[in-house]
Amino acid sequence: MKETINQWLEQNASLPGLLAGGVRYPDETIFIPPGAAGFPREKLENSLRCIGDTFQVLKLNHFPTEYVRWIFQNSLLYCVRRGDGVFLGLFTSREPDAVDLEALGRMLGEFPTLVAGS
């Protein structure tokens, strides 16, 4: 399953306006495709660990844990969590014209439905 998700993310990593992204698995392993523009790998890994903690807190407090978005000064962070605990974190530009919003929506909708061999 990891291979399928990792390949899928690599194939979609060139989305216009995508600054960086990665996947975190329930065993706490992380996959980050090459090319995170301006994002040091260790910062992205830390962000994914913090997102994992946030999903846990949301779950403990009975909040929905499938989708969250954070708004930062220079970027947006979209996160989608699958039923098996795997989650995707994507940093995008805040400039709406810089991001292919249709493709981003497709990615966020497709991620939870990925199965091995898809």
Secondary structure, 3 states (H helix, E strand, C coil): CHHHHHHHHHHHCCCCCEEEEEEECCCCCEECCCCCCCCCHHHHHHHHHHHHHHHHHHHHCCCCCCEEEEECCCEEEEEEECCCCCEEEEEEECCHHHCCHHHHHHHHHHHHHCCCCC
